[in-house]
Amino acid sequence: MRAWWREITGLVLPVACGGCGSPRTPLCEDCGRALYGTWPCRVRPVPEPAGLPSVYAAAPYEDAVRAVLLAHKERGALGLAGPLGRALAGAVRVAAPPGTGVGPLLLVPVPSARRAVGARGHDAARRIALAAAGELRRTGRSCRVLPVLRQRRAVADQAGLGARQRLANLSGALEVAVGGARLLEGGRVVLVDDLMTTGASLVEAARALRAATWAGQQPGGVPVSAAVVAAPPLSFEINRN
């Protein structure tokens, strides 16, 4: 009911820009430029954890971009899924450029804890992934969203945990749902999320995908890259080719 009510109110109530609060628009021109006005690039957290796939981000997590992400995830501004999906689609294009691999793009959202999804009333990463897939299909890329990852055990709230604590908290926490490994065959797999901070969630998600597809007799597991809407500014600054 909470999610339904947010959908209805988003249609009938006056809107303001999720980045700066300007009236009568969910995202103003200036905040849109901050979100997807630059070319996405490779990002690396500090420190960079072992097992992290190549990660590409659309924008630094600061100012308007931070406000837009929080408005969508925490305050239920569901109309921002479209612009955020457009930004994520840009990062996916760089993570998996046309001509790399065979088969369709397979976007695998990193799952949030069930209690977090219940409290927010929606799954932010999955909603943005669906919007990104639609954007990619409109530009001629074959693309599907496969929410095959799920939590196999409870984890502590990541807020307030350091990089090592987050890795330990999430280690072994995810698994691929029964039958999910088969769905990943023959496509170009890209893990997607709204935000990368320490990289712990992406490390665990990539481990779970590789473990499931290795068991399915794909040597080394399925190749995995990752794309996110935003990452800390420092992750952009230390980009090393």
Secondary structure, 3 states (H helix, E strand, C coil): CHHHHHHHHHHHCCCECCCCCCECCCCCHHHHHHHHCCCCEEECCCCCCCCCCCEEEEEECCHHHHHHHHHHHCCCCHHHHHHHHHHHHHHHHHHCCCCCCCCCEEEEECCCCHHHHHHHCCCHHHHHHHHHHHHHHHCCCCEEECCCEEECCCCCCCCCCCHHHHHHHHCCCEEECCCHHHHCCCCEEEEEEEECCCCHHHHHHHHHHHHHHHHCCCCCCCCEEEEEEEECHHHHHCCCC
